[in-house]
Amino acid sequence: MTPLTISLALLVVANVFMTFAWYGHLSLLADRPLWLVILISWGIAFFEYCLQVPANRLGFSVMNLGQLKVAQEVIAMFVFMVFSRVYMKKPLTLDLLYATGCLVMAAYFIFRRGPAAS
């Protein structure tokens, strides 16, 4: 696999952990004390960082900083949409789809000359 593929795959998995750390407690731990929820979220975020930091280091070897950021945001939105629908049982709204489409367009513009293009 190429560094680009590995970086993007690591970012996908990291974003799954990030999404659960940020939003998973809203349904599963809603009745728990806030201090406990914070500790659990930090624990989940640890694994996100264990994947995200190497993903960014590897990704930065083949993408410029803007491309890396936009790629992460597009991945985050797609992971969030799946999380929202499957885990939180929320409907996908047109506004969320439009917002994701705008990020996909941002990815088009930042990657149109290829990875690592300035």
N, C-alpha and C positions, 0 to 999 in steps of 0.2 A: 504494500500500500504506500501511497505517496504521503509526504508530510502534510499536504493539504487535506487529504482524506482522513488521516489519523487525527489531525487537529480538529476538524469538523465533527468527527465521531466522538471525540472526547468532550467537545463542547455540548453535544446533544445530551450525553449522559450527565455531565456537570449541571446542565440546566434542569434535568429531571430532579436532581437533589436540591437545587436552588429553589425550584418551584414548590417542592414539598416543605422546605425549610421556611419559605415565606408565607405560604398559604395553606398547607396541609393541616395546620392546627385549628383553622377556622371551623372545621366540622368535627374532627376527631378529638381534639383536646379543648373544646369550647368551655367545658365545665371545670377545667384544671386551673390552678393558680398561675398567674402571669409569670412569676419567677421560674416555675417549672417548665412552662411552655418556652420561655426564652432559652433555658438550658438545653432543652430537647432540640430546638431550632438551631442553636449553635453546634450541637453535635452532628446534626444532619449537614449543616453548612461546612463542617470540617471536611467531609467527603467531597462536597462540591469543589472546595478549594484544592483538594488533592488531585482533582482532574482538570479543573479550570486553569490553574497556574501552568502545568505542563502543556496544556492545549494552546494557551496564549504564547508561550515560549516557542513551541514548534510552529505554530501558525505565523508568528512574526518573522520566521525565517523564509516564508513564501508569500506572505501578504503584507501590505503596508498597514499602518495603525488604523486608518479609517476603514479599510476592508475588514480587518479583524473585528472591529467594533460593530459594524453593520451586520456582518455574518452572525455574530453573537446575538444581536437583537432580533434578527429574523428567526434564528433557532429558538430563542426564548419565546417568541410569540407562538410558534407552532407547538412547542412543548406546552405552553400555557393553554392553548385551545384544546389540546387533547386532555390535559389535566382537568380543565374546567368542565368539559363534557363528560368524561369517564368517571373521574373521582368525585367531583363536586355536583355532578348531575345537573349542570346548568346548560341552558340552550346556547348555541352559538348565535350571536346576534349579527345582523348585517353590519353594524358599526364596528364590531370586532374584526369581521372579515375585511371591511374597507381599510381599517387601520393596518391590518397585516398586509394587505395589498400595497399600501403606501410604503411599508418597509421593504417589500419585495421589489418595488420600483427603485427604492434607494439602493438596494443590492445591485440591481441592473446598472444603475449609473456608476456606482463605485467600482464594479467589476467589468465594465464593458471593454476595457482595454486589456483585461486579463489580470490574474493575481500579481501582486507586487508592482502594478503600474502606478505611477505617481499622479 
